[in-house]
Amino acid sequence: MSKLYVDNVLKTQGLSLFSVRATSCKEGHTLLFSTLIIILFIAFTGLISGCSEVSDHEEKEEDIEEEEIEEVDDCISGQLYLEKDGVLRVDLKNPNPIDNDWKLEKTFQGYEGEGYLIWKGDDHFNTPGEGVLSYSIQITNPGTYQFVWRSRIGAGTKNTEHNDSWLRISNTSDFYGEKESTGERVYPVGSGKSPSPEGSSKDGWLKVYMNRLNEWFWRSTTNDKDPFNVFVEFDVSGIYVIEISGRSAYHAIDQFVLFETGQLIDQATTAAYSEIRCN
């Protein structure tokens, strides 16, 4: 009868492999088949190990990304929004750590992000600077930009109430309202330029309004009863500050854009949100 002699025992991939010697053709076939099974098993366990390493690597990358997001959210010196290719798009958040009467809400559907801000303080028709929201922005492409926010009337049934807030963009080359059909301009009171807009203005602030009921709408105009679009000029690259303060109670704002003239508003309002870094 044929005999199988065990030569030695090898440890590979955690599996005991036996090196054997066959003394007949039949036993040789059996040995070959067994060897193939062992090779396939080793290859399979190696594949699983490789997949596990890739999965661990992906998890580490996700952890790093989450840490980066947390770092931006926890910027001690504030956040900086970066303009890119002549477009800046910002989802409105309250940067103030203490209550300032801008409330984050989710009542009106159609907003983007975590919610929208709505002014729940008193009316300040002639006193800008209450509940100031400040957003630092970095401009890398100097030029003339139009400012538009996406807002909504948050109370009542009139399109001329609860429809406006104060806006100021300081230390720029120019900040003004311009009538699209004629190019006529108005400047905020306190800018040292004239004429000033119809309606209220003070200390470089413009009253900025919209007139749509029951919907979120991209519109920002100044000058009562004769709307002028809002523009700002940046002659040099640098960091600037956009300020918003409460004027009419229950005016809700979801986001805003700045886009260089020559671009379409639809391009700006559908662009990706601007990159954020610590200021």
Secondary structure, DSSP 8 states (H G I E B T S, - for coil): ----EEEEEEEETTEEEEEEE-SSHHHHHHHHHHHHHHHHHHHHHHHHHHHHHHHHHHHHHHHHHHHHHHHHHT-TT-EEEE-BTTEEEEE-----SS--SEEEE--STT--TT-EEEE-S---SS---SS-EEEEEEESS-EEEEEEEEEEE-SSS-TTSS-EEEEEE-SSSEEEEE-TTT--EE--TTSS-S---SS-EETTEEEEE---SSS-EE--EESTTS-EEEEEEESS-EEEEEEEE--STTEEEEEEEEEETTS-HHHHHTS---EEEE-
